[in-house]
Amino acid sequence: MSEPINGNLMSDQIEGFAVCLVDAIERRGAMGCSLSRIDGGESRPFSVIVVRTFSNDYLGYVNRCPHESVRLNIGSGAFSSVDRSSDAAGTVQDSRSTL
């Protein structure tokens, strides 16, 4: 597990964390990672999603639906997208944009 995250993630100071090898996520794929952060003086789990775009950019998101307050993993660990489609490998199929 990585080092705990201290402070506000939305602050002007952005920190980077190595969570996996770059080739561990296929293009247009996603991987869930469990980090920890300090909250109220205690270490708490913090689930994130790392997405690799078709153009080889890596983006990180909090693994929580803002509407339902549940994790975005479904069934076997695949991630759902806006149109609720995904495949068994966890590839995100987003109908609004090309990842």
Stockholm file with secondary structure:
# STOCKHOLM 1.0

chainA/1-99         MSEPINGNLMSDQIEGFAVCLVDAIERRGAMGCSLSRIDGGESRPFSVIVVRTFSNDYLGYVNRCPHESVRLNIGSGAFSSVDRSSDAAGTVQDSRSTL
#=GR chainA/1-99 SS CCCCBCSCTTSSCCCCCCCSCGGGSCTTEEEEEEEEEEETTEEEEEEEEEEECTTSCEEEEESSCTTTCSCSEETTTEECCTTSCBCTTCCBCCTTSCC
#=GC SS_cons        CCCCBCSCTTSSCCCCCCCSCGGGSCTTEEEEEEEEEEETTEEEEEEEEEEECTTSCEEEEESSCTTTCSCSEETTTEECCTTSCBCTTCCBCCTTSCC
//
